[in-house]
Amino acid sequence: DAGVTQSPTHLIKTRGQQVTLRCSPISGHKSVSWYQQVLGQGPQFIFQYYEKEERGRGNFPDRFSARQFPNYSSELNVNALLLGDSALYLCASSPNRATYGYTFGSGTRLTVV
Amino acid sequence: AQSVTQLGSHVSVSEGALVLLRCNYSSSVPPYLFWYVQYPNQGLQLLLKYTSAATLVKGINGFEAEFKKSETSFHLTKPSAHMSDAAEYFCAVSDQGSSGDKLTFGTGTRLAVRP
């Protein structure tokens, strides 16, 4: 069975640019959550989407946005990139809203220069 | 809001020795608790989870954790360390509220295993 897939695996962007990260959940999973993991720290919650609606948002600026599509895949967008946005971005899917059903993807490593 | 504290950012053990990684939680409601492992340049893999059933939880790769309400702890143990256990370990608590259903992670403990 395919797990949670994220693309791209790595990318480099310049300050001020915009980036889109993609996540395909496990088949049948309706919830997708996004986390940011800065080097040396634990992951921080950014968004949760369930049944294509935003169900929760962490303490991140409005430069961060996301959406979930009818097939339950998701995109995370970050505008006006800052150096501090450099991190590993993790996507997790779950059959429902519950966190105990999470499966994480391998992440997208974003470097802002 | 729920939170977890991991004591010790780095732990080093000899191969074959006991592994003990500490996690204390703060929660106003009965918590769901998790241990995840992260190998270099990879995502998070679930080791085990406590969801208010048995207090001693067995996970993958020989790891287990015991939920102790009186001590607000959920320490991770493995009787005998293997070189392949070298990784970063994260304790997390499920936090459900108006900002969504999310995991709140600790700062992680890096485990080194000496030959």
Interface residues (C-beta under 8 A of the other chain):
Chain A: V4 S33 Y35 G40 Q41 G42 P43 Q44 F45 F47 Q48 R55 G56 R57 G58 L90 A92 R97 A98 T99 Y100 Y102 T103 F104 G105 S106 G107 R109
Chain B: Y32 F34 Y36 N41 Q42 G43 L44 Q45 L46 K49 T51 F90 A92 S94 D95 Q96 S98 S99 G100 D101 K102 L103 T104 F105 G106 T107 G108
